[in-house]
């Protein structure tokens, strides 16, 4: 090949020729991606579609269409049935036919096609229901299109029909989407501002928070390390909102308090939790053992380790490594090895984990 000949470069299955070694531009990547998506789109099964159409009466109603769409497993057939019905004289889609089509497309991950149907719903002010809008919000949050979900929420709030206004279910869908975007404490802090504003809006609109929304507030504050705010919500649950805490309420707080090194508060809550008949989660126990060990309270850390084992909660590798490392640091390597041998003898750690932890103890001993 000649020195100046162009060399083939492959991107996403397409062969391009370039005399440059630099990567393709953003516009080119978008065009290639669009072609790939178009090429990978499934093709309508005409026989299935015709079979579905044959089940419709000559002058079918939206409810009858809804029943036929419900029985279909192929989302493309559902979409084609929806479009076919819209072309029939004197036929008008209603809430039920819109709803089932959006459900089918959303469940199949066909978000672009679903978005087209959603726009049709929003363009007809007289059509809508709380359940229909909630379905839209749910699938947009699943697709990580949070702005689109918020726009649907705003549309609901501006609707004059009470049957279309946001309910506790609507707010909880948005809470779940916001608090589910976990990252570092700074990212959680940014999302917590949105969660706080949404919670205030809900209360001002006369929608009473339930255990899920209150726990979301506690979890959000705990993840963003605003533990005093989390404790404030916790203490208001029963007094202000007539909603007693559940095991998740305690677990979120215990984990957050341990992350801040507030082990006394965490132990106090753990005690209250057990008095109410709740069993701390594995995450709570692991957090307590780690925090106590790192704080130098070895006896308490070991006590909670055996307690969690008794409650059939699983101690993870990091918990074992942290506890054994702190035992070696505060006491001796022999004490750490004795605990490790006891854990193996009782079947708490398997052979592979035992060897890894044993090597960790030996390496730490050499470094000291």
BELRA-V126297 format. One record per residue. N is the residue number from 0. PHI is phi in whole degrees, -180 to 180 (NA if undefined). OMEGA is omega in whole degrees, -180 to 180 (none if undefined). NEAR is the number of other ideal C-beta (glycine too) atoms within 8 Angstrom. Layout:
BEGIN
n/phi/omega/near
N/PHI/OMEGA/NEAR
N/PHI/OMEGA/NEAR
END
This chain:
BEGIN
n/phi/omega/near
0/NA/-180/2
1/-64/-176/4
2/-60/-174/3
3/-92/-179/4
4/-67/-180/6
5/-76/-179/6
6/-100/179/7
7/-70/178/7
8/-124/-177/8
9/-110/175/8
10/-134/174/10
11/54/176/7
12/90/179/5
13/-100/177/8
14/-91/178/6
15/-119/178/9
16/-114/-178/8
17/-145/176/8
18/-93/-179/6
19/-113/179/4
20/-94/-177/3
21/-72/-178/3
22/-68/-180/2
23/-66/-180/7
24/-70/180/5
25/-63/180/5
26/-63/179/6
27/-66/179/9
28/-61/179/10
29/-66/179/8
30/-65/179/8
31/-64/180/12
32/-62/180/9
33/-64/178/8
34/-64/180/9
35/-63/179/10
36/-64/-179/8
37/-65/-179/7
38/-71/-177/6
39/-91/-178/5
40/-67/179/6
41/-67/-178/4
42/-103/-180/5
43/-63/174/8
44/-85/-174/9
45/-61/-178/6
46/-65/177/6
47/-65/-180/10
48/-63/-180/12
49/-64/177/8
50/-64/178/8
51/-67/179/13
52/-63/-179/9
53/-65/179/6
54/-83/-180/6
55/-91/175/10
56/-71/-179/5
57/-55/177/4
58/-121/-175/5
59/-82/179/10
60/-97/176/6
61/-57/180/12
62/-67/178/9
63/-67/175/10
64/-61/180/14
65/-58/180/12
66/-64/-180/8
67/-69/179/12
68/-62/-180/14
69/-58/-177/7
70/-80/-177/6
71/-85/176/13
72/-97/-178/2
73/-93/-178/8
74/-63/177/11
75/-66/176/10
76/-65/178/13
77/-60/-180/14
78/-64/-180/13
79/-67/176/10
80/-64/179/15
81/-60/-180/14
82/-68/178/8
83/-61/-179/9
84/-63/-179/13
85/-64/-178/8
86/-88/-178/5
87/-80/180/8
88/-63/177/3
89/64/176/5
90/-99/176/9
91/-133/176/5
92/-65/174/11
93/-124/-176/9
94/-57/-175/9
95/-65/-179/9
96/-72/174/15
97/-64/-174/14
98/-63/-176/13
99/-66/180/12
100/-68/178/13
101/-64/178/16
102/-62/-178/9
103/-64/-178/13
104/-70/179/15
105/-64/-180/14
106/-65/179/8
107/-86/-179/7
108/75/178/6
109/-90/-170/10
110/-71/179/12
111/-65/179/6
112/-65/178/9
113/-62/-179/12
114/-61/178/9
115/-63/179/8
116/-67/179/13
117/-60/179/11
118/-61/177/8
119/-65/179/10
120/-63/-177/13
121/-65/-180/8
122/-77/180/5
123/-107/-173/8
124/-63/-176/5
125/-78/-179/4
126/-103/178/9
127/160/174/12
128/-158/180/9
129/-60/-179/13
130/-64/179/7
131/-64/180/13
132/-66/179/16
133/-64/177/12
134/-63/177/12
135/-59/-179/13
136/-60/-178/14
137/-59/-176/10
138/-73/175/13
139/-69/177/13
140/-70/176/14
141/-63/180/7
142/-84/-179/9
143/62/175/5
144/-105/-173/9
145/-67/179/10
146/-62/178/6
147/-65/179/10
148/-63/179/15
149/-66/177/9
150/-64/176/8
151/-63/179/14
152/-60/179/13
153/-65/177/8
154/-61/179/10
155/-64/-177/13
156/-67/-180/9
157/-87/-179/5
158/-76/-178/10
159/-79/-180/2
160/-78/-179/7
161/-62/-179/4
162/-71/-180/6
163/-109/-176/10
164/-75/180/11
165/-62/176/12
166/-112/177/9
167/-62/177/11
168/-63/180/8
169/-61/-179/14
170/-62/-178/15
171/-67/175/12
172/-62/180/13
173/-72/176/14
174/-58/-178/14
175/-62/180/11
176/-67/-177/11
177/-73/-176/14
178/-77/179/13
179/-74/-179/6
180/-87/-176/8
181/-75/175/7
182/-150/174/6
183/-78/-174/5
184/-63/179/8
185/-69/178/7
186/-63/178/10
187/-62/178/14
188/-63/180/11
189/-64/179/8
190/-70/-180/13
191/-64/177/13
192/-62/178/8
193/-68/180/9
194/-64/180/14
195/-62/179/10
196/-65/179/8
197/-67/179/12
198/-64/179/13
199/-63/179/8
200/-63/180/8
201/-61/-180/13
202/-65/179/9
203/-65/179/6
204/-83/177/9
205/82/178/5
206/-95/-178/10
207/-74/178/6
208/-67/176/13
209/-111/-175/9
210/-63/-179/8
211/-67/-178/9
212/-67/178/14
213/-67/177/14
214/-66/176/12
215/-64/178/14
216/-62/-180/14
217/-63/-180/14
218/-63/-180/11
219/-62/178/15
220/-65/-180/14
221/-66/-180/16
222/-66/180/12
223/-90/176/11
224/64/171/11
225/-100/-171/10
226/-69/178/13
227/-65/176/6
228/-67/178/8
229/-62/179/15
230/-67/178/9
231/-62/178/8
232/-62/-179/12
233/-58/-178/11
234/-74/178/7
235/-87/-171/9
236/-53/-176/13
237/-82/-174/9
238/-73/-174/6
239/-92/-172/6
240/-105/178/10
241/53/-176/4
242/-138/-176/10
243/-62/178/5
244/-63/173/8
245/-115/-175/9
246/-63/179/10
247/-65/179/8
248/-58/180/14
249/-68/-177/16
250/-61/180/12
251/-61/-178/13
252/-69/-179/16
253/-60/179/16
254/-62/-180/12
255/-67/179/14
256/-65/178/14
257/-65/179/14
258/-63/177/10
259/-91/-179/8
260/78/-179/8
261/-91/-172/9
262/-71/178/13
263/-64/177/6
264/-63/-179/8
265/-65/179/15
266/-66/179/10
267/-62/179/8
268/-66/178/12
269/-62/177/13
270/-64/178/8
271/-61/-180/9
272/-60/-178/12
273/-69/177/10
274/-63/179/6
275/-87/176/6
276/91/178/4
277/-89/175/9
278/-107/179/7
279/-56/178/16
280/-74/176/9
281/-60/180/10
282/-65/179/8
283/-65/-180/13
284/-64/179/16
285/-61/178/13
286/-63/-179/13
287/-64/-178/17
288/-61/179/16
289/-62/-176/14
290/-65/180/13
291/-66/180/13
292/-63/-180/15
293/-67/177/9
294/-84/177/8
295/89/-180/7
296/-90/-172/9
297/-66/-177/13
298/-59/179/6
299/-67/180/9
300/-62/179/15
301/-65/179/11
302/-60/180/8
303/-70/176/12
304/-63/-180/13
305/-69/178/8
306/-66/-180/9
307/-67/177/14
308/-65/178/11
309/-65/179/6
310/-90/178/9
311/61/172/4
312/-100/-174/11
313/-92/173/4
314/-83/-177/13
315/-85/-176/8
316/-63/-178/8
317/-63/179/8
318/-64/178/12
319/-61/-178/14
320/-64/-179/10
321/-64/-178/12
322/-64/-179/16
323/-65/178/14
324/-65/180/13
325/-73/175/13
326/-63/179/15
327/-62/-176/14
328/-71/-176/7
329/-87/-177/7
330/-124/179/8
331/-157/178/7
332/-65/180/9
333/-65/178/6
334/-63/179/10
335/-64/180/14
336/-67/179/10
337/-64/178/8
338/-65/180/12
339/-62/179/15
340/-63/179/8
341/-67/178/8
342/-64/179/11
343/-70/-179/11
344/-62/-179/6
345/-93/176/7
346/75/-179/4
347/-78/176/7
348/-120/179/9
349/-85/-176/5
350/-62/-180/6
351/-63/180/6
352/-65/179/10
353/-58/-179/12
354/-65/179/8
355/-63/-180/9
356/-69/178/14
357/-62/178/10
358/-65/177/8
359/-60/180/11
360/-64/-180/15
361/-66/180/8
362/-63/179/8
363/-64/-179/12
364/-65/-180/9
365/-65/-179/6
366/-66/179/5
367/-89/none/4
END
